[in-house]
Amino acid sequence: MSVLSEIEADALTEIFNVGAGRAALSLSEIVGDEVRLSVPSVDVLKAHEVNARVLSLTQARFATVGQVFDGPFQAEAVLLFTEDHALEIVRDMMGSQMSIEQLAEFEQEAMCELGNIILNACLSAMADMLNITLNSTLPSYTVSSSDEISQRLIGSGGEENYILVLHIDLIIEKHHTQGHLIFLLSSSSLNKLVSHIQRYLNNIP
């Protein structure tokens, strides 16, 4: 049995697509060139399924930007890119021909800015469309292995808690980068999110 019905998943995709559009506009202003974010595809998985479906695709290390938010429900949002893709994004954001060593000096600051834009755009879209208030912490940046991220996901609430995964494609100056936006939700928080989605759907004429 699926956690989300098809119409609920479609509504959530629509909400995050609005957020992706807002993020793309903000990033375009920073980069000075067109930035495109694909329509996110949405999955609701258990923690061990994220390891199998997302993290096992590569042995690379991941650059992660995380924020904790609360409101009618609580969750941790984590933006994931492989580390080499993160450096490509930083290069585009800095708009220069810096060496990898030089880029590394700006990696944390630039990735926090990127994460702040994408996460806040998605959260503000969710808040606006579901008519709720969400508060978030400042973004934190880490570089982790897939095993470390897997342990973090399971440690955040156990294998039986739910992980809302958005798969996104980010294109900056013709560089095509794949990333994942992960929301760690307890069962009760997911149920509250679903109830707000249902209320949103019921209010659509």
VOZABA-867489 format. One record per residue: x, y, z of N, C-alpha, C, O in turn; residue number from 1. Coordinates in Angstrom, 3 decimals. Layout:
residues N
> n.xx:n.yy:n.zz:ca.xx:ca.yy:ca.zz:c.xx:c.yy:c.zz:o.xx:o.yy:o.zz:resi
> X:Y:Z:X:Y:Z:X:Y:Z:X:Y:Z:NUM
...
END
This chain:
residues 205
> n.xx:n.yy:n.zz:ca.xx:ca.yy:ca.zz:c.xx:c.yy:c.zz:o.xx:o.yy:o.zz:resi
> 0.847:-1.200:0.000:0.000:0.000:0.000:0.879:1.246:0.000:1.797:1.350:0.815:1
> 0.619:2.182:-0.889:1.403:3.398:-0.972:1.036:4.355:0.158:-0.124:4.453:0.558:2
> 2.056:5.061:0.666:1.813:6.027:1.740:0.994:7.199:1.223:0.109:7.700:1.916:3
> 1.294:7.638:-0.007:0.564:8.735:-0.637:-0.288:8.194:-1.773:0.160:7.339:-2.538:4
> -1.514:8.688:-1.884:-2.315:8.341:-3.047:-1.736:9.055:-4.264:-0.905:9.953:-4.126:5
> -2.165:8.664:-5.426:-1.642:9.275:-6.656:-1.931:10.772:-6.699:-1.075:11.563:-7.095:6
> -3.142:11.162:-6.289:-3.497:12.586:-6.337:-2.725:13.368:-5.275:-2.381:14.528:-5.500:7
> -2.445:12.753:-4.119:-1.643:13.420:-3.087:-0.204:13.596:-3.548:0.403:14.643:-3.323:8
> 0.341:12.565:-4.198:1.707:12.657:-4.729:1.782:13.725:-5.815:2.763:14.464:-5.893:9
> 0.752:13.807:-6.654:0.717:14.833:-7.706:0.678:16.233:-7.092:1.345:17.147:-7.578:10
> -0.102:16.396:-6.027:-0.191:17.700:-5.359:1.157:18.090:-4.763:1.571:19.246:-4.860:11
> 1.845:17.123:-4.144:3.146:17.396:-3.550:4.170:17.744:-4.635:5.006:18.629:-4.447:12
> 4.099:17.050:-5.758:4.977:17.365:-6.884:4.724:18.783:-7.380:5.666:19.518:-7.678:13
> 3.447:19.168:-7.468:3.093:20.521:-7.907:3.658:21.569:-6.950:4.185:22.595:-7.382:14
> 3.544:21.303:-5.641:4.055:22.233:-4.632:5.558:22.406:-4.781:6.057:23.531:-4.799:15
> 6.277:21.302:-4.888:7.731:21.390:-4.987:8.180:21.929:-6.343:9.270:22.491:-6.452:16
> 7.357:21.765:-7.370:7.685:22.346:-8.662:7.631:23.875:-8.594:8.453:24.556:-9.206:17
> 6.657:24.410:-7.846:6.597:25.856:-7.619:7.866:26.308:-6.897:8.462:27.325:-7.251:18
> 8.277:25.536:-5.874:9.495:25.858:-5.147:10.721:25.806:-6.031:11.596:26.666:-5.928:19
> 10.799:24.803:-6.906:11.935:24.684:-7.822:11.997:25.878:-8.768:13.079:26.366:-9.094:20
> 10.827:26.345:-9.207:10.795:27.516:-10.085:11.301:28.758:-9.380:12.039:29.549:-9.967:21
> 10.911:28.937:-8.124:11.391:30.082:-7.346:12.901:29.992:-7.145:13.609:30.991:-7.278:22
> 13.392:28.800:-6.826:14.828:28.615:-6.608:15.618:28.900:-7.873:16.676:29.527:-7.819:23
> 15.111:28.444:-9.011:15.806:28.659:-10.287:15.941:30.141:-10.589:16.985:30.585:-11.065:24
> 14.881:30.920:-10.312:14.943:32.363:-10.551:16.003:33.021:-9.666:16.779:33.856:-10.129:25
> 16.026:32.635:-8.386:17.002:33.212:-7.458:18.420:32.834:-7.853:19.319:33.674:-7.806:26
> 18.633:31.577:-8.242:19.968:31.129:-8.631:20.413:31.792:-9.927:21.596:32.086:-10.098:27
> 19.470:32.032:-10.846:19.806:32.696:-12.112:20.359:34.088:-11.856:21.284:34.529:-12.538:28
> 19.791:34.786:-10.869:20.268:36.126:-10.525:21.697:36.070:-9.986:22.507:36.945:-10.291:29
> 22.012:35.050:-9.188:23.352:34.922:-8.615:24.375:34.570:-9.689:25.450:35.165:-9.752:30
> 24.035:33.605:-10.528:24.973:33.101:-11.533:25.083:34.059:-12.713:26.118:34.117:-13.377:31
> 24.005:34.817:-12.975:24.010:35.698:-14.135:23.762:34.956:-15.426:24.101:35.445:-16.504:32
> 23.176:33.786:-15.329:22.835:32.990:-16.504:21.607:32.157:-16.140:21.242:32.056:-14.969:33
> 20.979:31.566:-17.144:19.775:30.781:-16.871:20.103:29.547:-16.045:21.036:28.808:-16.360:34
> 19.340:29.332:-14.999:19.421:28.121:-14.197:18.082:27.409:-14.295:17.027:28.023:-14.135:35
> 18.135:26.120:-14.555:16.892:25.355:-14.657:16.898:24.229:-13.638:17.900:23.539:-13.451:36
> 15.763:24.060:-12.986:15.542:22.925:-12.100:14.377:22.128:-12.672:13.322:22.682:-12.982:37
> 14.580:20.823:-12.807:13.542:19.985:-13.388:12.344:19.866:-12.454:12.434:20.173:-11.265:38
> 11.219:19.415:-13.012:10.068:19.074:-12.188:10.498:17.919:-11.277:10.897:16.866:-11.776:39
> 10.425:18.095:-9.957:10.905:17.022:-9.070:10.018:15.788:-9.165:8.799:15.895:-9.303:40
> 10.639:14.623:-9.089:9.862:13.401:-8.897:9.927:13.049:-7.418:10.970:13.201:-6.781:41
> 8.808:12.576:-6.875:8.658:12.402:-5.434:8.527:10.924:-5.087:7.741:10.202:-5.702:42
> 9.295:10.480:-4.105:9.174:9.132:-3.555:9.052:9.240:-2.041:9.676:10.106:-1.429:43
> 8.257:8.370:-1.437:8.235:8.230:0.020:8.776:6.840:0.338:8.191:5.828:-0.047:44
> 9.910:6.810:1.052:10.613:5.561:1.306:10.891:5.396:2.787:10.775:6.348:3.559:45
> 11.258:4.185:3.181:11.821:3.955:4.506:13.328:4.221:4.433:13.903:4.241:3.345:46
> 13.969:4.426:5.596:15.371:4.825:5.628:16.271:3.837:4.888:17.153:4.255:4.137:47
> 16.062:2.530:5.088:16.927:1.546:4.438:16.698:1.525:2.923:17.593:1.133:2.174:48
> 15.523:1.937:2.467:15.248:1.980:1.031:15.983:3.136:0.364:16.361:3.039:-0.804:49
> 16.192:4.240:1.104:16.962:5.364:0.567:18.378:4.906:0.274:18.949:5.255:-0.759:50
> 18.942:4.128:1.181:20.295:3.617:0.977:20.372:2.798:-0.296:21.330:2.920:-1.059:51
> 19.362:1.958:-0.529:19.366:1.096:-1.699:19.049:1.853:-2.984:19.618:1.545:-4.031:52
> 18.154:2.837:-2.926:17.659:3.500:-4.131:18.480:4.717:-4.528:18.584:5.031:-5.714:53
> 19.064:5.406:-3.556:19.737:6.674:-3.833:21.242:6.587:-3.625:22.019:6.899:-4.527:54
> 21.648:6.164:-2.444:23.055:6.256:-2.070:23.921:5.186:-2.718:25.119:5.393:-2.909:55
> 23.332:4.045:-3.060:24.128:2.974:-3.639:24.423:3.193:-5.117:25.137:2.401:-5.733:56
> 23.873:4.273:-5.693:24.093:4.537:-7.115:25.537:4.935:-7.394:25.998:4.836:-8.531:57
> 26.247:5.379:-6.378:27.618:5.825:-6.562:28.396:5.625:-5.276:27.834:5.667:-4.182:58
> 29.688:5.409:-5.418:30.555:5.292:-4.251:31.184:6.639:-3.891:32.008:6.725:-2.981:59
> 30.792:7.674:-4.604:31.374:8.997:-4.368:30.943:9.537:-3.008:29.980:9.067:-2.402:60
> 31.685:10.531:-2.555:31.290:11.246:-1.340:30.252:12.301:-1.719:30.228:12.801:-2.843:61
> 29.395:12.623:-0.747:28.297:13.545:-0.997:28.505:14.853:-0.246:28.926:14.866:0.910:62
> 28.203:15.948:-0.926:28.108:17.253:-0.275:26.660:17.420:0.157:25.747:17.301:-0.660:63
> 26.449:17.692:1.432:25.088:17.794:1.949:24.878:19.132:2.649:25.747:19.617:3.373:64
> 23.716:19.711:2.419:23.296:20.923:3.121:21.998:20.585:3.846:21.029:20.148:3.226:65
> 21.982:20.790:5.161:20.819:20.394:5.938:20.210:21.544:6.724:20.909:22.463:7.152:66
> 18.906:21.482:6.906:18.171:22.419:7.752:17.083:21.655:8.481:16.467:20.749:7.921:67
> 16.849:22.020:9.725:15.733:21.456:10.486:14.603:22.479:10.476:14.834:23.666:10.705:68
> 13.387:22.022:10.210:12.256:22.960:10.229:11.107:22.385:11.043:10.966:21.172:11.197:69
> 10.305:23.284:11.549:9.146:22.854:12.327:7.970:23.779:12.056:8.112:24.858:11.481:70
> 6.823:23.325:12.486:5.557:24.017:12.275:4.466:23.030:12.649:4.530:22.442:13.729:71
> 3.463:22.825:11.796:2.453:21.803:12.066:3.059:20.396:12.098:2.491:19.485:12.701:72
> 4.208:20.225:11.449:4.957:18.973:11.494:6.438:19.323:11.497:6.819:20.431:11.119:73
> 7.271:18.382:11.921:8.702:18.601:12.020:9.440:17.691:11.044:8.999:16.579:10.755:74
> 10.562:18.179:10.547:11.361:17.371:9.637:12.756:17.978:9.515:12.992:19.128:9.886:75
> 13.663:17.178:8.989:14.977:17.682:8.610:15.079:17.585:7.103:14.805:16.534:6.523:76
> 15.472:18.681:6.463:15.637:18.701:5.008:17.123:18.622:4.688:17.923:19.375:5.242:77
> 17.493:17.705:3.790:18.897:17.519:3.417:19.012:17.538:1.898:18.373:16.742:1.209:78
> 19.836:18.457:1.378:20.095:18.541:-0.058:21.387:17.787:-0.345:22.420:18.074:0.260:79
> 21.337:16.820:-1.267:22.487:15.968:-1.573:22.976:16.179:-3.001:22.190:16.137:-3.948:80
> 24.280:16.406:-3.149:24.942:16.337:-4.448:26.229:15.543:-4.253:26.813:15.584:-3.170:81
> 26.685:14.817:-5.281:28.001:14.210:-5.159:29.030:15.333:-5.071:28.805:16.428:-5.587:82
> 30.152:15.064:-4.422:31.120:16.127:-4.130:31.667:16.770:-5.403:31.868:17.984:-5.446:83
> 31.910:15.960:-6.443:32.436:16.554:-7.677:31.401:17.467:-8.335:31.758:18.496:-8.908:84
> 30.122:17.095:-8.254:29.071:17.970:-8.787:28.973:19.244:-7.972:28.711:20.317:-8.516:85
> 29.185:19.130:-6.653:29.125:20.317:-5.798:30.193:21.325:-6.221:29.927:22.526:-6.259:86
> 31.383:20.853:-6.533:32.454:21.762:-6.950:32.134:22.420:-8.290:32.479:23.581:-8.510:87
> 31.474:21.682:-9.186:31.063:22.270:-10.469:30.054:23.397:-10.228:30.113:24.443:-10.874:88
> 29.124:23.168:-9.286:28.131:24.187:-8.970:28.808:25.422:-8.388:28.466:26.550:-8.742:89
> 29.782:25.202:-7.483:30.501:26.323:-6.880:31.241:27.110:-7.958:31.259:28.340:-7.927:90
> 31.849:26.405:-8.910:32.562:27.081:-10.002:31.602:27.981:-10.776:31.942:29.119:-11.102:91
> 30.413:27.480:-11.069:29.430:28.276:-11.800:28.958:29.468:-10.970:28.775:30.566:-11.496:92
> 28.762:29.246:-9.670:28.275:30.322:-8.813:29.330:31.413:-8.633:28.994:32.593:-8.532:93
> 30.611:31.016:-8.592:31.673:32.004:-8.414:31.968:32.740:-9.719:32.513:33.844:-9.708:94
> 31.601:32.118:-10.850:31.767:32.777:-12.142:33.207:33.058:-12.505:33.511:34.110:-13.066:95
> 34.093:32.137:-12.196:35.505:32.365:-12.493:36.182:31.068:-12.884:35.588:29.992:-12.816:96
> 37.423:31.186:-13.290:38.205:30.027:-13.708:39.154:29.594:-12.584:40.340:29.363:-12.822:97
> 38.639:29.489:-11.392:39.458:29.093:-10.257:39.879:27.632:-10.363:39.204:26.823:-10.999:98
> 41.005:27.307:-9.732:41.428:25.919:-9.639:40.550:25.192:-8.627:39.841:25.823:-7.842:99
> 40.601:23.855:-8.651:39.824:23.069:-7.696:40.233:23.427:-6.265:39.389:23.513:-5.374:100
> 41.543:23.636:-6.055:42.022:23.984:-4.715:41.431:25.313:-4.250:41.030:25.454:-3.095:101
> 41.383:26.286:-5.164:40.807:27.583:-4.805:39.302:27.481:-4.570:38.756:28.105:-3.660:102
> 38.640:26.677:-5.415:37.201:26.505:-5.262:36.849:25.907:-3.907:35.843:26.265:-3.294:103
> 37.699:24.986:-3.451:37.422:24.298:-2.190:37.318:25.286:-1.032:36.606:25.030:-0.061:104
> 38.024:26.414:-1.127:37.984:27.415:-0.069:36.593:28.050:0.052:36.180:28.464:1.135:105
> 35.884:28.118:-1.074:34.559:28.752:-1.091:33.424:27.734:-1.061:32.250:28.104:-1.065:106
> 33.782:26.438:-1.031:32.773:25.395:-1.190:31.696:25.471:-0.111:30.507:25.444:-0.427:107
> 32.091:25.565:1.148:31.108:25.558:2.227:30.159:26.747:2.130:28.943:26.585:2.235:108
> 30.715:27.942:1.930:29.886:29.140:1.863:28.932:29.092:0.675:27.746:29.397:0.809:109
> 29.458:28.706:-0.491:28.628:28.685:-1.700:27.554:27.603:-1.618:26.419:27.831:-2.038:110
> 27.895:26.424:-1.083:26.911:25.347:-0.999:25.837:25.658:0.041:24.674:25.299:-0.140:111
> 26.227:26.330:1.134:25.208:26.761:2.107:24.239:27.746:1.466:23.034:27.699:1.714:112
> 24.779:28.642:0.638:23.925:29.609:-0.061:22.996:28.892:-1.036:21.807:29.201:-1.111:113
> 23.547:27.929:-1.784:22.735:27.149:-2.719:21.641:26.394:-1.967:20.470:26.431:-2.346:114
> 22.046:25.704:-0.884:21.079:24.942:-0.111:20.012:25.831:0.496:18.833:25.479:0.518:115
> 20.436:26.992:0.990:19.486:27.924:1.601:18.443:28.367:0.585:17.259:28.463:0.908:116
> 18.883:28.638:-0.652:17.961:29.085:-1.699:16.977:27.975:-2.063:15.769:28.205:-2.105:117
> 17.492:26.770:-2.327:16.630:25.674:-2.776:15.708:25.212:-1.652:14.509:25.034:-1.865:118
> 16.266:25.016:-0.451:15.447:24.538:0.661:14.372:25.546:1.039:13.212:25.183:1.230:119
> 14.764:26.818:1.148:13.781:27.832:1.539:12.725:28.049:0.462:11.566:28.320:0.777:120
> 13.115:27.931:-0.809:12.133:28.061:-1.887:11.096:26.946:-1.804:9.899:27.184:-1.969:121
> 11.568:25.724:-1.545:10.632:24.598:-1.444:9.760:24.712:-0.196:8.561:24.438:-0.239:122
> 10.373:25.119:0.914:9.610:25.236:2.151:8.595:26.378:2.080:7.477:26.251:2.580:123
> 8.989:27.499:1.454:8.059:28.627:1.352:6.897:28.281:0.423:5.762:28.691:0.667:124
> 7.180:27.523:-0.645:6.098:27.086:-1.535:5.138:26.176:-0.790:3.921:26.292:-0.937:125
> 5.686:25.267:0.012:4.845:24.368:0.792:4.001:25.165:1.788:2.807:24.909:1.941:126
> 4.628:26.130:2.462:3.912:26.934:3.448:2.799:27.753:2.786:1.679:27.819:3.294:127
> 3.122:28.375:1.645:2.133:29.206:0.952:0.949:28.387:0.463:-0.202:28.771:0.669:128
> 1.226:27.264:-0.181:0.165:26.499:-0.821:-0.661:25.694:0.176:-1.845:25.445:-0.054:129
> -0.033:25.282:1.295:-0.779:24.542:2.316:-1.324:25.468:3.406:-2.013:25.027:4.325:130
> -0.997:26.776:3.286:-1.473:27.786:4.236:-1.046:27.448:5.666:-1.863:27.409:6.586:131
> 0.265:27.203:5.822:0.826:26.896:7.130:2.061:27.766:7.339:2.519:28.427:6.407:132
> 2.599:27.769:8.550:3.819:28.498:8.867:4.921:27.503:9.211:4.735:26.634:10.062:133
> 6.074:27.633:8.545:7.211:26.766:8.800:8.413:27.618:9.195:8.697:28.632:8.557:134
> 9.104:27.212:10.226:10.326:27.891:10.663:11.509:26.955:10.450:11.377:25.741:10.600:135
> 12.673:27.519:10.100:13.828:26.665:9.828:15.086:27.227:10.468:15.194:28.426:10.726:136
> 16.037:26.329:10.719:17.340:26.718:11.238:18.224:27.199:10.086:17.850:27.090:8.918:137
> 19.388:27.727:10.426:20.367:28.073:9.395:20.919:26.797:8.773:20.981:25.766:9.443:138
> 21.323:26.847:7.498:21.835:25.640:6.845:23.200:25.230:7.392:24.012:26.079:7.760:139
> 23.442:23.930:7.440:24.753:23.401:7.837:25.288:22.550:6.690:24.520:21.874:6.005:140
> 26.607:22.581:6.478:27.223:21.902:5.332:28.199:20.833:5.810:29.022:21.085:6.691:141
> 28.105:19.645:5.228:29.052:18.573:5.519:29.344:17.809:4.235:28.566:17.841:3.281:142
> 30.481:17.122:4.232:30.814:16.183:3.162:30.886:14.806:3.803:31.638:14.600:4.755:143
> 30.105:13.861:3.283:29.966:12.557:3.929:29.996:11.439:2.906:29.694:11.645:1.731:144
> 30.364:10.253:3.368:30.271:9.061:2.536:28.829:8.573:2.525:28.018:9.004:3.345:145
> 28.511:7.678:1.600:27.151:7.140:1.542:26.815:6.385:2.822:25.674:6.428:3.283:146
> 27.801:5.689:3.405:27.560:4.963:4.655:27.239:5.926:5.794:26.346:5.671:6.602:147
> 27.973:7.030:5.849:27.730:8.020:6.906:26.343:8.631:6.770:25.660:8.860:7.768:148
> 25.924:8.896:5.526:24.590:9.463:5.311:23.517:8.453:5.676:22.505:8.805:6.283:149
> 23.738:7.187:5.303:22.780:6.138:5.639:22.606:6.023:7.142:21.482:5.910:7.631:150
> 23.714:6.052:7.881:23.640:5.989:9.341:22.915:7.206:9.900:22.166:7.103:10.872:151
> 23.145:8.359:9.277:22.480:9.589:9.717:20.974:9.493:9.515:20.201:9.912:10.376:152
> 20.553:8.936:8.367:19.124:8.820:8.085:18.445:7.887:9.073:17.387:8.203:9.616:153
> 19.063:6.736:9.300:18.471:5.772:10.224:18.532:6.303:11.652:17.598:6.112:12.432:154
> 19.650:6.980:11.996:19.809:7.525:13.338:18.860:8.662:13.643:18.634:8.985:14.810:155
> 18.299:9.277:12.609:17.393:10.408:12.819:16.010:9.977:13.275:15.186:10.812:13.649:156
> 15.754:8.682:13.245:14.422:8.287:13.703:14.144:6.805:13.551:13.045:6.341:13.857:157
> 15.133:6.059:13.080:14.938:4.630:12.945:14.490:4.232:11.559:14.011:5.059:10.782:158
> 14.650:2.960:11.258:14.353:2.464:9.919:12.884:2.580:9.559:12.539:2.620:8.378:159
> 12.007:2.635:10.564:10.575:2.652:10.271:10.040:4.052:10.009:8.889:4.207:9.601:160
> 10.852:5.061:10.236:10.407:6.407:9.886:10.489:6.611:8.386:11.152:5.855:7.677:161
> 9.801:7.648:7.911:9.690:7.846:6.477:10.651:8.915:5.971:10.980:9.871:6.673:162
> 11.081:8.726:4.754:11.959:9.674:4.080:11.265:10.110:2.798:10.967:9.287:1.932:163
> 11.009:11.406:2.684:10.418:11.973:1.477:11.569:12.417:0.578:12.337:13.303:0.953:164
> 11.694:11.817:-0.591:12.831:12.070:-1.478:12.361:12.767:-2.751:11.457:12.290:-3.436:165
> 12.991:13.907:-3.059:12.746:14.607:-4.320:13.984:14.446:-5.191:15.085:14.807:-4.776:166
> 13.814:13.915:-6.381:14.919:13.803:-7.336:14.849:15.022:-8.253:13.825:15.263:-8.892:167
> 15.939:15.790:-8.318:15.932:17.022:-9.104:17.136:17.055:-10.040:18.202:16.531:-9.716:168
> 16.955:17.667:-11.186:18.047:17.942:-12.118:18.305:19.438:-12.100:17.385:20.237:-12.279:169
> 19.554:19.813:-11.885:19.959:21.205:-11.828:20.878:21.487:-13.011:21.897:20.818:-13.185:170
> 20.520:22.473:-13.817:21.329:22.825:-14.982:21.764:24.280:-14.862:20.939:25.192:-14.902:171
> 23.075:24.483:-14.712:23.660:25.817:-14.653:24.687:25.937:-15.768:25.639:25.159:-15.829:172
> 24.494:26.912:-16.650:25.438:27.155:-17.742:25.800:25.861:-18.471:26.967:25.563:-18.723:173
> 24.758:25.113:-18.796:24.889:23.885:-19.582:25.523:22.727:-18.817:25.739:21.661:-19.394:174
> 25.826:22.910:-17.527:26.270:21.799:-16.703:25.050:21.120:-16.105:24.226:21.758:-15.450:175
> 24.949:19.837:-16.334:23.775:19.082:-15.888:24.159:18.306:-14.629:25.042:17.449:-14.670:176
> 23.498:18.605:-13.518:23.822:17.995:-12.241:22.577:17.370:-11.644:21.514:17.990:-11.632:177
> 22.701:16.152:-11.149:21.582:15.497:-10.479:21.763:15.590:-8.971:22.868:15.416:-8.457:178
> 20.686:15.861:-8.278:20.731:15.937:-6.822:19.474:15.347:-6.230:18.543:14.965:-6.939:179
> 19.470:15.282:-4.914:18.315:14.748:-4.195:18.023:15.658:-3.015:18.931:16.099:-2.311:180
> 16.766:15.927:-2.815:16.325:16.689:-1.647:15.541:15.724:-0.776:14.500:15.211:-1.183:181
> 16.050:15.481:0.430:15.502:14.459:1.310:14.879:15.116:2.535:15.505:15.955:3.182:182
> 13.660:14.737:2.846:12.984:15.204:4.055:12.824:14.009:5.000:12.191:13.013:4.651:183
> 13.398:14.119:6.184:13.288:13.066:7.192:12.079:13.358:8.057:12.037:14.370:8.756:184
> 11.089:12.468:8.011:9.818:12.687:8.703:9.486:11.493:9.587:9.641:10.343:9.174:185
> 9.034:11.766:10.792:8.478:10.691:11.612:7.126:10.288:11.022:6.565:11.000:10.189:186
> 6.616:9.152:11.457:5.307:8.706:10.958:4.224:9.728:11.276:3.352:9.996:10.449:187
> 4.281:10.304:12.490:3.255:11.283:12.868:3.372:12.553:12.034:2.361:13.144:11.655:188
> 4.616:12.980:11.746:4.802:14.173:10.922:4.317:13.937:9.499:3.712:14.817:8.887:189
> 4.585:12.739:8.973:4.106:12.430:7.622:2.585:12.436:7.588:1.988:12.947:6.641:190
> 1.954:11.870:8.616:0.491:11.862:8.662:-0.062:13.283:8.702:-1.075:13.573:8.065:191
> 0.604:14.178:9.451:0.162:15.578:9.511:0.336:16.257:8.150:-0.523:17.027:7.721:192
> 1.457:15.966:7.474:1.676:16.525:6.135:0.585:16.058:5.185:0.040:16.858:4.424:193
> 0.262:14.774:5.222:-0.783:14.228:4.348:-2.122:14.890:4.634:-2.880:15.179:3.708:194
> -2.421:15.132:5.903:-3.707:15.767:6.230:-3.772:17.183:5.676:-4.833:17.623:5.233:195
> -2.654:17.902:5.694:-2.630:19.253:5.116:-2.752:19.199:3.594:-3.382:20.068:2.992:196
> -2.159:18.193:2.974:-2.309:18.033:1.522:-3.765:17.750:1.179:-4.296:18.299:0.214:197
> -4.408:16.896:1.965:-5.817:16.581:1.718:-6.684:17.833:1.874:-7.617:18.044:1.100:198
> -6.377:18.657:2.871:-7.142:19.893:3.061:-6.924:20.814:1.868:-7.868:21.441:1.387:199
> -5.675:20.901:1.384:-5.374:21.709:0.198:-6.176:21.220:-0.999:-6.733:22.028:-1.743:200
> -6.240:19.905:-1.193:-6.967:19.349:-2.331:-8.472:19.603:-2.201:-9.151:19.855:-3.196:201
> -8.981:19.537:-0.984:-10.418:19.756:-0.773:-10.839:21.204:-1.038:-12.001:21.491:-1.326:202
> -9.853:22.112:-0.932:-10.164:23.531:-1.144:-10.004:23.969:-2.603:-10.304:25.112:-2.951:203
> -9.533:23.058:-3.448:-9.408:23.387:-4.870:-10.808:23.357:-5.505:-11.508:22.352:-5.385:204
> -11.220:24.425:-6.167:-12.570:24.476:-6.761:-12.769:23.360:-7.777:-13.841:23.251:-8.373:205
END
